[in-house]
Amino acid sequence: MLDRMAPRTALAAIIAGSAALAISTLGGCRSGISVDPSLGSEELTPSYTGAHPPDSDRGAPATHAAAPAKVSIDNFTFAPAELTVAVGQSVTWANRDDVPHTIVATNRDFTSPALDTDQTFAHTFTTPGTYTYFCGIHPHMTGRITVR
């Protein structure tokens, strides 16, 4: 029977199945695909039944927090030494050295406790600007975070 269907109809069926699967995996949104009979059986329109309407109905686009940026402390250096992140993004420092280190902002906005090997410290940057920091135990170790 599939070989008798027009190629557009077969393609529409494949697209409908793929779209329904993709939308059902968005997590938390109860969405689906429906066929609008007034458009003909081959044209599909989205059908939103949950609390999350399409972006065009929401006004402002959705924003998602970026994944935490990472800085490794290894061989008495911060790597990367300079990092740019977005407002609201977190930076996580991980000590990979065999000696303790701290992270201290020069303006004192954040200060970590002494981090032993494999311990981490995270800070979320909520204000744009440039933040320089150093290790309070080894002040020659320095780094810079630019928040935009």
N, C-alpha and C positions, 0 to 999 in steps of 0.2 A: 504494500500500500504506500510506503514511503516513496517508492520510485515513481508513483503517479502524482505525488504532490508537487506543486510548482516549487522551484528552488527558493523563492522568496518566503513561502509558507514554512518550508523546512528550516530555513535560516531563522525565521521569526520564532519558531518553537525552540530552537537551540538557544537563542538569545534570551528568551523568557525564562527558560530553565536555569541558565547561567546567572542571570540577573537576580532571580529569586534566591538562589543559593548564596550569592554574594551579599545581598541585602540581609539575609537571615543571619549572617555571621557578624554583623556589625556590633552586636552586643547591646542589649537593652532597648533597641528600637524594634517595634513590631511593624514591619513594613513588608510590602509584597508588591507584586506586579499584577495588574489586571488588564484585561482587554476591553477597550472602549468600543462597543458595538457600532457606534455612529462613525467610527474611523475605519471600519473594515476589520476583518479578522487578522490582518497582517501587521497592523500598527499597534504598538504597545504603549501604555501610559503608566507611570508609577502611581501606586495607590498607597497612601500613608495613613495608617490606622492608629499609630501610637502617639506618644507625647512629643516626638521629635519630627516636626514638619520639615519640608525641604528647605534648604538654605535660603531660597528666594522668599520664603514666608517669614523668616526669622529676623530680617534686617541685617544686623552686623554678622560677619562671618564668625564661625566658631574658632576659638583659640584653644590650643592644647599646650600644656606645659612641656617644654623640651626635656629630653633625657638629661640626667646630670652629666656635666662635663667632668673629666677626670684629670688629676695631676698626680704623677708618680714622684715619690721622693726616693731617689736612688743615687748612690755614690756621691752623697752630699750635694745634690742638685735637685731643683724642681723641674720636672719635664712634663709638658712644655713649660718654659720659663715665662712665656707670655701667652695669654688665652683671651679670646673674646667670647662673651656669652650674652644672651638676651636678658632683659629685665625679667625677674621672676625665676630665672634658671639657677639651679644649684651647682656648686662645684664640690667635688669630693677629692680630698687629698688622701693618698694611701702611702704609708711608710714602708718601703721595701729595703731599707737599710737595716743593718744589725745594731744600730744605735738609735736612741730616742731623738725625735725632732718635734718642734712645735711650729704652728703657723700663726703669725702675729701680723695683723694689718698695721701699717705705719700710722694710720689715723685712729687705731684701736677699735674700729668697728667690729672686729671679730678676733678672737684669740682661742686657740685650741689648747687642750691639756697636752702634756708630753705624750707623744704617740710611740709606742713600742713597735717592733717589727710586725707588719701586716695589720696594724690598727689604722683606722680611717677617721677623718674629720670632714664634716660637710657644712657648707654655709650657703644660704640662698640670698642672692643679690636682688634687692628690691628697688634700688635707686641707680639710675644711669651714672656713669663716671668711670674713673680709672682708680683702681685699688692696688697699691703696691704692698707687698708683704715680705716677711723674712722669717727665718727660723730663730726663735728666741734663744736657743742654745748655741747655734752656729750662725751668727749674724751675717756672715759673708754669703749665706744662701739667700737669694732673693728671687722674687717673681712678681708678675703683674697680671691683674685681671681687668679687662676693659668690658664694661657693661653698657650695652646699647639698647 
